Amino acid sequence: MKKYFLSFAISVLPHLAYAASSEGSCPGQTTANIPEYNIPSGTVLAALTPGGGDPSGEPTSYEYRDPEGHRLFIPSNKVRLINCQVQKHPRSGPFDAGYSLVFSKTK
């Protein structure tokens, strides 16, 4: 019994830890140069979070923290989300973008 529990824990816990650490953030790849931040096309951004959204909840930008901790607002039309999708929701306040980023297994 102990052997089965350990094998289950070893196989499942890393996936749960990854899902918890990435909740609300998603990786993305730039599809064009972003000269205002000196980011070339094809750059993988590890943890994008909701930035700005239009009144209908469509993303206008994603927030990204660079290695120095600066908050960068990357235009959403210059990023392709990786294994992630936009989920619209009603705005809950003035700083709510009107959407969430949700991890998806396939895309």
N, C-alpha and C positions, 0 to 999 in steps of 0.2 A: 504494500500500500504506500509506504513511504517513497519507494522508488518511482511509482507512478505520479505521485504528487510533485516530486522534485523535477521530473521530466516535463510535466505540465507547466510548472512555474518557470523553468528555464526557457521554454518555448513561447510562453505568453507574456511574461513580464516585460521583456524589451519592447514589444509592440505597444503595450499599454503605456509605458514610459514615454515612447516617442509620440503617441497620440496626445498625451497630457502636456508634453512640452511644446507641442506645436499648435495647441488649441487656440484658435483665433488668429493664427498667422500661417502664411503659406509661402513656399518658395516661388520665385518667378524668374524669367529671363528677359532681359531687355531686347526689344526687336528693332530699336533704332538708337543712335547716339543720343545721350542726354548731356549736352554741352554745359549747361548751368551747374552740373555736379561733376563734370569730367568723367562720365561713365560711358564706356564704349558699348556699342551694340554687341549682344551675345553674352553680356555679363550676367551671371547667376546671382540673384539676391536671395539670401537664405530665408529671411523672415519678414515678409511683407504683412502689414496690418491695414485695416481700413483707414483711409486718409480723408478724402473729400468725396462728396456725392452730390448729384443734382437732385432736384425736388422729387423725381420719380424713383430715386434710390439707385440709379446707375452710377458706378464708380467714375470719378473724374481724376482721382489720384490715389496712390497707395503710399502709406508711410513706411519708411525704411530707416533703421538706425545704422549708421556706418560704424566701422571699427572704433572710431574716436567717440562714439555716442551721440553724434549730431543727428537730429531728426530731419530727414530728407523727404520731401513730398514728390514722388515719382509719378509723372502723368500716366494714367491707366492705359491710354492708347499706345504707349511705347513699351508695354510689358505683356508677356504671355504668362499666365499663371500655370504652374506645374502641379498636377494632381490636386487641384483645388477648384472650387467653384464659388461664384458670388451668390449669396442668398439674401434677397431683399427683405426688409422688414420695416414697419412704421418707425419713424424717428421718435426717440424717447427724450430728446433734448436738443439744444442748439449745437452741441459738439458731436452728436450722433450722425454718422455718414449716411444712414439709411440702408446699410447693407452689412453683412458679415462675410468673412472668408471661411469656407468650410472645406476641410480635407476630404478628398474623394479618392477611392482606391484606383479608379481608372479614369482616364481622360483622353 
